[in-house]
Amino acid sequence: MKWAPVKDAAAYRLYWRRADRNDWSDGRVVLSDASTEVVWSGAIVDDNFFGVSALSVDDRESIVTLGGLPPAQ
């Protein structure tokens, strides 16, 4: 999953959940000076939803944006 960097974001929170669930079940934080890309090894794309939110320095969080297919080339 790739995402565009957010100005002044201190970190990003990555979320995932099974496609048959309503709530995010898992997450992890990635610092903003790290990559804006993560590889979900072993995750079956058809069975899961993935999302990312931006975190400010005082831990305020943006709305979660769902990952999708890249634009057609």
N, CA, C and O atoms as a Maestro MAE file, in Angstrom:
{
 s_m_m2io_version
 :::
 2.0.0
}

f_m_ct {
 s_m_title
 :::
 protein
 m_atom[292] {
  # First column is atom index #
  i_m_mmod_type
  r_m_x_coord
  r_m_y_coord
  r_m_z_coord
  i_m_residue_number
  s_m_chain_name
  s_m_pdb_residue_name
  s_m_pdb_atom_name
  i_m_atomic_number
  :::
  1 25 0.850 -1.154 0.000 1 A "MET " " N  " 7
  2 3 0.000 0.000 0.000 1 A "MET " " CA " 6
  3 2 0.902 1.224 0.000 1 A "MET " " C  " 6
  4 15 1.888 1.276 0.735 1 A "MET " " O  " 8
  5 25 0.565 2.205 -0.821 2 A "LYS " " N  " 7
  6 3 1.294 3.478 -0.876 2 A "LYS " " CA " 6
  7 2 0.318 4.600 -0.575 2 A "LYS " " C  " 6
  8 15 -0.878 4.490 -0.841 2 A "LYS " " O  " 8
  9 25 0.848 5.686 -0.012 3 A "TRP " " N  " 7
  10 3 0.023 6.862 0.225 3 A "TRP " " CA " 6
  11 2 0.868 8.104 0.044 3 A "TRP " " C  " 6
  12 15 2.092 8.064 0.168 3 A "TRP " " O  " 8
  13 25 0.203 9.206 -0.250 4 A "ALA " " N  " 7
  14 3 0.893 10.489 -0.417 4 A "ALA " " CA " 6
  15 2 1.224 11.050 0.963 4 A "ALA " " C  " 6
  16 15 0.400 10.959 1.873 4 A "ALA " " O  " 8
  17 25 2.408 11.625 1.135 5 A "PRO " " N  " 7
  18 3 2.747 12.219 2.426 5 A "PRO " " CA " 6
  19 2 1.826 13.395 2.752 5 A "PRO " " C  " 6
  20 15 1.396 14.129 1.863 5 A "PRO " " O  " 8
  21 25 1.535 13.557 4.033 6 A "VAL " " N  " 7
  22 3 0.694 14.655 4.515 6 A "VAL " " CA " 6
  23 2 1.596 15.678 5.193 6 A "VAL " " C  " 6
  24 15 2.392 15.331 6.066 6 A "VAL " " O  " 8
  25 25 1.469 16.944 4.788 7 A "LYS " " N  " 7
  26 3 2.294 18.006 5.365 7 A "LYS " " CA " 6
  27 2 2.091 18.057 6.882 7 A "LYS " " C  " 6
  28 15 0.959 18.021 7.365 7 A "LYS " " O  " 8
  29 25 3.179 18.139 7.615 8 A "ASP " " N  " 7
  30 3 3.197 18.245 9.079 8 A "ASP " " CA " 6
  31 2 2.712 16.997 9.809 8 A "ASP " " C  " 6
  32 15 2.486 17.057 11.017 8 A "ASP " " O  " 8
  33 25 2.548 15.888 9.132 9 A "ALA " " N  " 7
  34 3 2.175 14.652 9.830 9 A "ALA " " CA " 6
  35 2 3.381 14.139 10.608 9 A "ALA " " C  " 6
  36 15 4.493 14.096 10.083 9 A "ALA " " O  " 8
  37 25 3.159 13.754 11.851 10 A "ALA " " N  " 7
  38 3 4.231 13.191 12.672 10 A "ALA " " CA " 6
  39 2 4.379 11.695 12.420 10 A "ALA " " C  " 6
  40 15 5.470 11.138 12.532 10 A "ALA " " O  " 8
  41 25 3.261 11.055 12.078 11 A "ALA " " N  " 7
  42 3 3.264 9.613 11.839 11 A "ALA " " CA " 6
  43 2 2.004 9.248 11.063 11 A "ALA " " C  " 6
  44 15 1.131 10.083 10.828 11 A "ALA " " O  " 8
  45 25 1.936 7.990 10.678 12 A "TYR " " N  " 7
  46 3 0.757 7.447 10.006 12 A "TYR " " CA " 6
  47 2 0.338 6.196 10.758 12 A "TYR " " C  " 6
  48 15 1.179 5.426 11.223 12 A "TYR " " O  " 8
  49 25 -0.965 6.002 10.872 13 A "ARG " " N  " 7
  50 3 -1.472 4.774 11.475 13 A "ARG " " CA " 6
  51 2 -2.071 3.931 10.361 13 A "ARG " " C  " 6
  52 15 -2.958 4.376 9.633 13 A "ARG " " O  " 8
  53 25 -1.574 2.709 10.240 14 A "LEU " " N  " 7
  54 3 -2.048 1.775 9.225 14 A "LEU " " CA " 6
  55 2 -3.059 0.840 9.871 14 A "LEU " " C  " 6
  56 15 -2.824 0.311 10.958 14 A "LEU " " O  " 8
  57 25 -4.165 0.645 9.207 15 A "TYR " " N  " 7
  58 3 -5.238 -0.201 9.724 15 A "TYR " " CA " 6
  59 2 -5.510 -1.339 8.759 15 A "TYR " " C  " 6
  60 15 -5.259 -1.225 7.559 15 A "TYR " " O  " 8
  61 25 -6.022 -2.430 9.287 16 A "TRP " " N  " 7
  62 3 -6.522 -3.505 8.451 16 A "TRP " " CA " 6
  63 2 -7.609 -4.256 9.210 16 A "TRP " " C  " 6
  64 15 -7.647 -4.289 10.440 16 A "TRP " " O  " 8
  65 25 -8.493 -4.857 8.414 17 A "ARG " " N  " 7
  66 3 -9.572 -5.667 8.973 17 A "ARG " " CA " 6
  67 2 -10.074 -6.629 7.915 17 A "ARG " " C  " 6
  68 15 -9.921 -6.403 6.714 17 A "ARG " " O  " 8
  69 25 -10.672 -7.695 8.385 18 A "ARG " " N  " 7
  70 3 -11.281 -8.649 7.465 18 A "ARG " " CA " 6
  71 2 -12.446 -7.981 6.748 18 A "ARG " " C  " 6
  72 15 -13.114 -7.115 7.312 18 A "ARG " " O  " 8
  73 25 -12.685 -8.377 5.526 19 A "ALA " " N  " 7
  74 3 -13.740 -7.766 4.713 19 A "ALA " " CA " 6
  75 2 -15.135 -8.032 5.275 19 A "ALA " " C  " 6
  76 15 -16.068 -7.288 4.974 19 A "ALA " " O  " 8
  77 25 -15.292 -9.072 6.079 20 A "ASP " " N  " 7
  78 3 -16.604 -9.382 6.645 20 A "ASP " " CA " 6
  79 2 -16.813 -8.769 8.034 20 A "ASP " " C  " 6
  80 15 -17.763 -9.133 8.727 20 A "ASP " " O  " 8
  81 25 -15.943 -7.845 8.448 21 A "ARG " " N  " 7
  82 3 -16.056 -7.175 9.754 21 A "ARG " " CA " 6
  83 2 -16.368 -5.695 9.555 21 A "ARG " " C  " 6
  84 15 -16.064 -5.126 8.507 21 A "ARG " " O  " 8
  85 25 -16.975 -5.077 10.561 22 A "ASN " " N  " 7
  86 3 -17.326 -3.658 10.483 22 A "ASN " " CA " 6
  87 2 -16.266 -2.736 11.051 22 A "ASN " " C  " 6
  88 15 -16.168 -1.581 10.637 22 A "ASN " " O  " 8
  89 25 -15.469 -3.223 11.993 23 A "ASP " " N  " 7
  90 3 -14.512 -2.371 12.699 23 A "ASP " " CA " 6
  91 2 -13.079 -2.757 12.375 23 A "ASP " " C  " 6
  92 15 -12.777 -3.916 12.090 23 A "ASP " " O  " 8
  93 25 -12.192 -1.747 12.425 24 A "TRP " " N  " 7
  94 3 -10.768 -2.006 12.240 24 A "TRP " " CA " 6
  95 2 -10.294 -2.886 13.390 24 A "TRP " " C  " 6
  96 15 -10.505 -2.540 14.552 24 A "TRP " " O  " 8
  97 25 -9.670 -4.000 13.097 25 A "SER " " N  " 7
  98 3 -9.254 -4.931 14.141 25 A "SER " " CA " 6
  99 2 -7.787 -4.783 14.506 25 A "SER " " C  " 6
  100 15 -7.388 -5.134 15.616 25 A "SER " " O  " 8
  101 25 -6.989 -4.275 13.599 26 A "ASP " " N  " 7
  102 3 -5.549 -4.199 13.837 26 A "ASP " " CA " 6
  103 2 -4.993 -2.893 13.297 26 A "ASP " " C  " 6
  104 15 -5.586 -2.268 12.418 26 A "ASP " " O  " 8
  105 25 -3.862 -2.492 13.825 27 A "GLY " " N  " 7
  106 3 -3.206 -1.284 13.344 27 A "GLY " " CA " 6
  107 2 -1.773 -1.206 13.821 27 A "GLY " " C  " 6
  108 15 -1.375 -1.885 14.768 27 A "GLY " " O  " 8
  109 25 -1.015 -0.377 13.157 28 A "ARG " " N  " 7
  110 3 0.353 -0.105 13.591 28 A "ARG " " CA " 6
  111 2 0.727 1.297 13.149 28 A "ARG " " C  " 6
  112 15 0.174 1.826 12.185 28 A "ARG " " O  " 8
  113 25 1.674 1.897 13.866 29 A "VAL " " N  " 7
  114 3 2.094 3.269 13.599 29 A "VAL " " CA " 6
  115 2 3.423 3.254 12.860 29 A "VAL " " C  " 6
  116 15 4.331 2.496 13.201 29 A "VAL " " O  " 8
  117 25 3.523 4.109 11.836 30 A "VAL " " N  " 7
  118 3 4.752 4.290 11.064 30 A "VAL " " CA " 6
  119 2 5.124 5.763 11.158 30 A "VAL " " C  " 6
  120 15 4.296 6.623 10.857 30 A "VAL " " O  " 8
  121 25 6.347 6.072 11.568 31 A "LEU " " N  " 7
  122 3 6.781 7.463 11.667 31 A "LEU " " CA " 6
  123 2 6.819 8.107 10.293 31 A "LEU " " C  " 6
  124 15 7.083 7.436 9.295 31 A "LEU " " O  " 8
  125 25 6.556 9.409 10.238 32 A "SER " " N  " 7
  126 3 6.454 10.096 8.946 32 A "SER " " CA " 6
  127 2 7.784 10.197 8.221 32 A "SER " " C  " 6
  128 15 7.802 10.379 7.003 32 A "SER " " O  " 8
  129 25 8.907 10.084 8.939 33 A "ASP " " N  " 7
  130 3 10.197 10.135 8.246 33 A "ASP " " CA " 6
  131 2 10.576 8.771 7.667 33 A "ASP " " C  " 6
  132 15 11.616 8.631 7.023 33 A "ASP " " O  " 8
  133 25 9.736 7.781 7.896 34 A "ALA " " N  " 7
  134 3 9.926 6.469 7.281 34 A "ALA " " CA " 6
  135 2 9.260 6.491 5.903 34 A "ALA " " C  " 6
  136 15 8.902 7.555 5.398 34 A "ALA " " O  " 8
  137 25 9.105 5.358 5.324 35 A "SER " " N  " 7
  138 3 8.510 5.245 3.998 35 A "SER " " CA " 6
  139 2 7.010 5.530 4.027 35 A "SER " " C  " 6
  140 15 6.364 5.383 5.065 35 A "SER " " O  " 8
  141 25 6.466 5.934 2.892 36 A "THR " " N  " 7
  142 3 5.015 6.059 2.736 36 A "THR " " CA " 6
  143 2 4.506 4.887 1.895 36 A "THR " " C  " 6
  144 15 3.635 5.035 1.037 36 A "THR " " O  " 8
  145 25 5.076 3.740 2.171 37 A "GLU " " N  " 7
  146 3 4.706 2.514 1.472 37 A "GLU " " CA " 6
  147 2 4.930 1.345 2.419 37 A "GLU " " C  " 6
  148 15 5.904 1.327 3.171 37 A "GLU " " O  " 8
  149 25 4.037 0.380 2.384 38 A "VAL " " N  " 7
  150 3 4.195 -0.827 3.190 38 A "VAL " " CA " 6
  151 2 3.739 -2.021 2.359 38 A "VAL " " C  " 6
  152 15 2.806 -1.921 1.562 38 A "VAL " " O  " 8
  153 25 4.405 -3.141 2.557 39 A "VAL " " N  " 7
  154 3 4.035 -4.382 1.882 39 A "VAL " " CA " 6
  155 2 3.415 -5.302 2.929 39 A "VAL " " C  " 6
  156 15 4.035 -5.597 3.951 39 A "VAL " " O  " 8
  157 25 2.202 -5.748 2.672 40 A "TRP " " N  " 7
  158 3 1.499 -6.646 3.584 40 A "TRP " " CA " 6
  159 2 1.780 -8.078 3.137 40 A "TRP " " C  " 6
  160 15 1.020 -8.631 2.342 40 A "TRP " " O  " 8
  161 25 2.832 -8.674 3.623 41 A "SER " " N  " 7
  162 3 3.162 -10.040 3.209 41 A "SER " " CA " 6
  163 2 2.174 -11.024 3.840 41 A "SER " " C  " 6
  164 15 1.870 -10.947 5.030 41 A "SER " " O  " 8
  165 25 1.694 -11.928 3.034 42 A "GLY " " N  " 7
  166 3 0.772 -12.946 3.506 42 A "GLY " " CA " 6
  167 2 -0.678 -12.506 3.591 42 A "GLY " " C  " 6
  168 15 -1.546 -13.321 3.902 42 A "GLY " " O  " 8
  169 25 -0.964 -11.240 3.323 43 A "ALA " " N  " 7
  170 3 -2.344 -10.746 3.392 43 A "ALA " " CA " 6
  171 2 -3.056 -11.029 2.073 43 A "ALA " " C  " 6
  172 15 -2.518 -10.773 0.996 43 A "ALA " " O  " 8
  173 25 -4.252 -11.552 2.170 44 A "ILE " " N  " 7
  174 3 -5.052 -11.814 0.979 44 A "ILE " " CA " 6
  175 2 -5.913 -10.580 0.719 44 A "ILE " " C  " 6
  176 15 -6.791 -10.246 1.515 44 A "ILE " " O  " 8
  177 25 -5.656 -9.913 -0.392 45 A "VAL " " N  " 7
  178 3 -6.310 -8.642 -0.702 45 A "VAL " " CA " 6
  179 2 -7.825 -8.799 -0.773 45 A "VAL " " C  " 6
  180 15 -8.550 -7.912 -0.321 45 A "VAL " " O  " 8
  181 25 -8.313 -9.885 -1.317 46 A "ASP " " N  " 7
  182 3 -9.758 -10.085 -1.449 46 A "ASP " " CA " 6
  183 2 -10.457 -10.284 -0.104 46 A "ASP " " C  " 6
  184 15 -11.672 -10.105 -0.007 46 A "ASP " " O  " 8
  185 25 -9.706 -10.650 0.926 47 A "ASP " " N  " 7
  186 3 -10.299 -10.955 2.229 47 A "ASP " " CA " 6
  187 2 -10.152 -9.833 3.249 47 A "ASP " " C  " 6
  188 15 -10.673 -9.950 4.359 47 A "ASP " " O  " 8
  189 25 -9.458 -8.747 2.906 48 A "ASN " " N  " 7
  190 3 -9.155 -7.700 3.876 48 A "ASN " " CA " 6
  191 2 -9.323 -6.309 3.281 48 A "ASN " " C  " 6
  192 15 -9.219 -6.115 2.070 48 A "ASN " " O  " 8
  193 25 -9.588 -5.339 4.168 49 A "PHE " " N  " 7
  194 3 -9.547 -3.921 3.818 49 A "PHE " " CA " 6
  195 2 -8.345 -3.312 4.513 49 A "PHE " " C  " 6
  196 15 -7.998 -3.710 5.625 49 A "PHE " " O  " 8
  197 25 -7.704 -2.343 3.859 50 A "PHE " " N  " 7
  198 3 -6.540 -1.662 4.411 50 A "PHE " " CA " 6
  199 2 -6.787 -0.161 4.355 50 A "PHE " " C  " 6
  200 15 -7.406 0.336 3.414 50 A "PHE " " O  " 8
  201 25 -6.309 0.552 5.350 51 A "GLY " " N  " 7
  202 3 -6.490 1.995 5.382 51 A "GLY " " CA " 6
  203 2 -5.332 2.674 6.085 51 A "GLY " " C  " 6
  204 15 -4.526 2.024 6.751 51 A "GLY " " O  " 8
  205 25 -5.255 3.998 5.931 52 A "VAL " " N  " 7
  206 3 -4.187 4.777 6.564 52 A "VAL " " CA " 6
  207 2 -4.768 6.104 7.048 52 A "VAL " " C  " 6
  208 15 -5.648 6.680 6.408 52 A "VAL " " O  " 8
  209 25 -4.266 6.576 8.180 53 A "SER " " N  " 7
  210 3 -4.623 7.900 8.688 53 A "SER " " CA " 6
  211 2 -3.340 8.628 9.054 53 A "SER " " C  " 6
  212 15 -2.306 8.003 9.291 53 A "SER " " O  " 8
  213 25 -3.412 9.949 9.098 54 A "ALA " " N  " 7
  214 3 -2.261 10.770 9.488 54 A "ALA " " CA " 6
  215 2 -2.417 11.162 10.956 54 A "ALA " " C  " 6
  216 15 -3.525 11.417 11.426 54 A "ALA " " O  " 8
  217 25 -1.287 11.208 11.676 55 A "LEU " " N  " 7
  218 3 -1.271 11.613 13.081 55 A "LEU " " CA " 6
  219 2 -0.466 12.890 13.229 55 A "LEU " " C  " 6
  220 15 0.606 13.027 12.641 55 A "LEU " " O  " 8
  221 25 -0.984 13.828 14.016 56 A "SER " " N  " 7
  222 3 -0.253 15.068 14.295 56 A "SER " " CA " 6
  223 2 0.684 14.843 15.482 56 A "SER " " C  " 6
  224 15 0.645 13.788 16.116 56 A "SER " " O  " 8
  225 25 1.521 15.832 15.780 57 A "VAL " " N  " 7
  226 3 2.467 15.697 16.896 57 A "VAL " " CA " 6
  227 2 1.741 15.546 18.231 57 A "VAL " " C  " 6
  228 15 2.291 14.954 19.160 57 A "VAL " " O  " 8
  229 25 0.515 16.068 18.349 58 A "ASP " " N  " 7
  230 3 -0.243 15.906 19.593 58 A "ASP " " CA " 6
  231 2 -1.243 14.750 19.504 58 A "ASP " " C  " 6
  232 15 -2.225 14.705 20.246 58 A "ASP " " O  " 8
  233 25 -0.979 13.821 18.590 59 A "ASP " " N  " 7
  234 3 -1.717 12.562 18.436 59 A "ASP " " CA " 6
  235 2 -3.155 12.728 17.948 59 A "ASP " " C  " 6
  236 15 -3.978 11.837 18.158 59 A "ASP " " O  " 8
  237 25 -3.473 13.847 17.303 60 A "ARG " " N  " 7
  238 3 -4.778 13.956 16.637 60 A "ARG " " CA " 6
  239 2 -4.711 13.145 15.352 60 A "ARG " " C  " 6
  240 15 -3.672 13.066 14.697 60 A "ARG " " O  " 8
  241 25 -5.831 12.552 15.014 61 A "GLU " " N  " 7
  242 3 -5.838 11.613 13.895 61 A "GLU " " CA " 6
  243 2 -6.831 12.035 12.819 61 A "GLU " " C  " 6
  244 15 -7.952 12.447 13.117 61 A "GLU " " O  " 8
  245 25 -6.402 11.925 11.562 62 A "SER " " N  " 7
  246 3 -7.297 12.203 10.440 62 A "SER " " CA " 6
  247 2 -8.251 11.027 10.255 62 A "SER " " C  " 6
  248 15 -8.106 9.983 10.891 62 A "SER " " O  " 8
  249 25 -9.212 11.216 9.387 63 A "ILE " " N  " 7
  250 3 -10.109 10.124 9.032 63 A "ILE " " CA " 6
  251 2 -9.306 9.061 8.276 63 A "ILE " " C  " 6
  252 15 -8.353 9.384 7.567 63 A "ILE " " O  " 8
  253 25 -9.689 7.817 8.429 64 A "VAL " " N  " 7
  254 3 -9.001 6.721 7.743 64 A "VAL " " CA " 6
  255 2 -9.392 6.727 6.273 64 A "VAL " " C  " 6
  256 15 -10.574 6.800 5.935 64 A "VAL " " O  " 8
  257 25 -8.397 6.651 5.410 65 A "THR " " N  " 7
  258 3 -8.621 6.549 3.976 65 A "THR " " CA " 6
  259 2 -8.358 5.114 3.554 65 A "THR " " C  " 6
  260 15 -7.294 4.562 3.835 65 A "THR " " O  " 8
  261 25 -9.324 4.515 2.882 66 A "LEU " " N  " 7
  262 3 -9.172 3.131 2.438 66 A "LEU " " CA " 6
  263 2 -8.215 3.034 1.269 66 A "LEU " " C  " 6
  264 15 -8.185 3.904 0.399 66 A "LEU " " O  " 8
  265 25 -7.440 1.977 1.256 67 A "GLY " " N  " 7
  266 3 -6.574 1.701 0.121 67 A "GLY " " CA " 6
  267 2 -7.408 1.196 -1.043 67 A "GLY " " C  " 6
  268 15 -8.457 0.584 -0.844 67 A "GLY " " O  " 8
  269 25 -6.949 1.449 -2.238 68 A "GLY " " N  " 7
  270 3 -7.657 1.002 -3.430 68 A "GLY " " CA " 6
  271 2 -6.667 0.605 -4.505 68 A "GLY " " C  " 6
  272 15 -5.456 0.591 -4.285 68 A "GLY " " O  " 8
  273 25 -7.188 0.291 -5.637 69 A "LEU " " N  " 7
  274 3 -6.329 -0.057 -6.762 69 A "LEU " " CA " 6
  275 2 -5.652 1.193 -7.301 69 A "LEU " " C  " 6
  276 15 -6.237 2.276 -7.262 69 A "LEU " " O  " 8
  277 25 -4.428 1.061 -7.803 70 A "PRO " " N  " 7
  278 3 -3.762 2.221 -8.396 70 A "PRO " " CA " 6
  279 2 -4.488 2.658 -9.667 70 A "PRO " " C  " 6
  280 15 -5.183 1.853 -10.288 70 A "PRO " " O  " 8
  281 25 -4.333 3.930 -10.063 71 A "PRO " " N  " 7
  282 3 -4.969 4.408 -11.297 71 A "PRO " " CA " 6
  283 2 -4.478 3.621 -12.512 71 A "PRO " " C  " 6
  284 15 -3.325 3.192 -12.559 71 A "PRO " " O  " 8
  285 25 -5.345 3.441 -13.475 72 A "ALA " " N  " 7
  286 3 -4.975 2.740 -14.707 72 A "ALA " " CA " 6
  287 2 -3.919 3.540 -15.452 72 A "ALA " " C  " 6
  288 15 -3.964 4.770 -15.480 72 A "ALA " " O  " 8
  289 25 -2.992 2.854 -16.039 73 A "GLN " " N  " 7
  290 3 -1.906 3.498 -16.785 73 A "GLN " " CA " 6
  291 2 -2.239 3.559 -18.255 73 A "GLN " " C  " 6
  292 15 -1.445 4.067 -19.047 73 A "GLN " " O  " 8
  :::
 }
 m_bond[291] {
  # First column is bond index #
  i_m_from
  i_m_to
  i_m_order
  :::
  1 1 2 1
  2 2 3 1
  3 3 4 2
  4 3 5 1
  5 5 6 1
  6 6 7 1
  7 7 8 2
  8 7 9 1
  9 9 10 1
  10 10 11 1
  11 11 12 2
  12 11 13 1
  13 13 14 1
  14 14 15 1
  15 15 16 2
  16 15 17 1
  17 17 18 1
  18 18 19 1
  19 19 20 2
  20 19 21 1
  21 21 22 1
  22 22 23 1
  23 23 24 2
  24 23 25 1
  25 25 26 1
  26 26 27 1
  27 27 28 2
  28 27 29 1
  29 29 30 1
  30 30 31 1
  31 31 32 2
  32 31 33 1
  33 33 34 1
  34 34 35 1
  35 35 36 2
  36 35 37 1
  37 37 38 1
  38 38 39 1
  39 39 40 2
  40 39 41 1
  41 41 42 1
  42 42 43 1
  43 43 44 2
  44 43 45 1
  45 45 46 1
  46 46 47 1
  47 47 48 2
  48 47 49 1
  49 49 50 1
  50 50 51 1
  51 51 52 2
  52 51 53 1
  53 53 54 1
  54 54 55 1
  55 55 56 2
  56 55 57 1
  57 57 58 1
  58 58 59 1
  59 59 60 2
  60 59 61 1
  61 61 62 1
  62 62 63 1
  63 63 64 2
  64 63 65 1
  65 65 66 1
  66 66 67 1
  67 67 68 2
  68 67 69 1
  69 69 70 1
  70 70 71 1
  71 71 72 2
  72 71 73 1
  73 73 74 1
  74 74 75 1
  75 75 76 2
  76 75 77 1
  77 77 78 1
  78 78 79 1
  79 79 80 2
  80 79 81 1
  81 81 82 1
  82 82 83 1
  83 83 84 2
  84 83 85 1
  85 85 86 1
  86 86 87 1
  87 87 88 2
  88 87 89 1
  89 89 90 1
  90 90 91 1
  91 91 92 2
  92 91 93 1
  93 93 94 1
  94 94 95 1
  95 95 96 2
  96 95 97 1
  97 97 98 1
  98 98 99 1
  99 99 100 2
  100 99 101 1
  101 101 102 1
  102 102 103 1
  103 103 104 2
  104 103 105 1
  105 105 106 1
  106 106 107 1
  107 107 108 2
  108 107 109 1
  109 109 110 1
  110 110 111 1
  111 111 112 2
  112 111 113 1
  113 113 114 1
  114 114 115 1
  115 115 116 2
  116 115 117 1
  117 117 118 1
  118 118 119 1
  119 119 120 2
  120 119 121 1
  121 121 122 1
  122 122 123 1
  123 123 124 2
  124 123 125 1
  125 125 126 1
  126 126 127 1
  127 127 128 2
  128 127 129 1
  129 129 130 1
  130 130 131 1
  131 131 132 2
  132 131 133 1
  133 133 134 1
  134 134 135 1
  135 135 136 2
  136 135 137 1
  137 137 138 1
  138 138 139 1
  139 139 140 2
  140 139 141 1
  141 141 142 1
  142 142 143 1
  143 143 144 2
  144 143 145 1
  145 145 146 1
  146 146 147 1
  147 147 148 2
  148 147 149 1
  149 149 150 1
  150 150 151 1
  151 151 152 2
  152 151 153 1
  153 153 154 1
  154 154 155 1
  155 155 156 2
  156 155 157 1
  157 157 158 1
  158 158 159 1
  159 159 160 2
  160 159 161 1
  161 161 162 1
  162 162 163 1
  163 163 164 2
  164 163 165 1
  165 165 166 1
  166 166 167 1
  167 167 168 2
  168 167 169 1
  169 169 170 1
  170 170 171 1
  171 171 172 2
  172 171 173 1
  173 173 174 1
  174 174 175 1
  175 175 176 2
  176 175 177 1
  177 177 178 1
  178 178 179 1
  179 179 180 2
  180 179 181 1
  181 181 182 1
  182 182 183 1
  183 183 184 2
  184 183 185 1
  185 185 186 1
  186 186 187 1
  187 187 188 2
  188 187 189 1
  189 189 190 1
  190 190 191 1
  191 191 192 2
  192 191 193 1
  193 193 194 1
  194 194 195 1
  195 195 196 2
  196 195 197 1
  197 197 198 1
  198 198 199 1
  199 199 200 2
  200 199 201 1
  201 201 202 1
  202 202 203 1
  203 203 204 2
  204 203 205 1
  205 205 206 1
  206 206 207 1
  207 207 208 2
  208 207 209 1
  209 209 210 1
  210 210 211 1
  211 211 212 2
  212 211 213 1
  213 213 214 1
  214 214 215 1
  215 215 216 2
  216 215 217 1
  217 217 218 1
  218 218 219 1
  219 219 220 2
  220 219 221 1
  221 221 222 1
  222 222 223 1
  223 223 224 2
  224 223 225 1
  225 225 226 1
  226 226 227 1
  227 227 228 2
  228 227 229 1
  229 229 230 1
  230 230 231 1
  231 231 232 2
  232 231 233 1
  233 233 234 1
  234 234 235 1
  235 235 236 2
  236 235 237 1
  237 237 238 1
  238 238 239 1
  239 239 240 2
  240 239 241 1
  241 241 242 1
  242 242 243 1
  243 243 244 2
  244 243 245 1
  245 245 246 1
  246 246 247 1
  247 247 248 2
  248 247 249 1
  249 249 250 1
  250 250 251 1
  251 251 252 2
  252 251 253 1
  253 253 254 1
  254 254 255 1
  255 255 256 2
  256 255 257 1
  257 257 258 1
  258 258 259 1
  259 259 260 2
  260 259 261 1
  261 261 262 1
  262 262 263 1
  263 263 264 2
  264 263 265 1
  265 265 266 1
  266 266 267 1
  267 267 268 2
  268 267 269 1
  269 269 270 1
  270 270 271 1
  271 271 272 2
  272 271 273 1
  273 273 274 1
  274 274 275 1
  275 275 276 2
  276 275 277 1
  277 277 278 1
  278 278 279 1
  279 279 280 2
  280 279 281 1
  281 281 282 1
  282 282 283 1
  283 283 284 2
  284 283 285 1
  285 285 286 1
  286 286 287 1
  287 287 288 2
  288 287 289 1
  289 289 290 1
  290 290 291 1
  291 291 292 2
  :::
 }
}
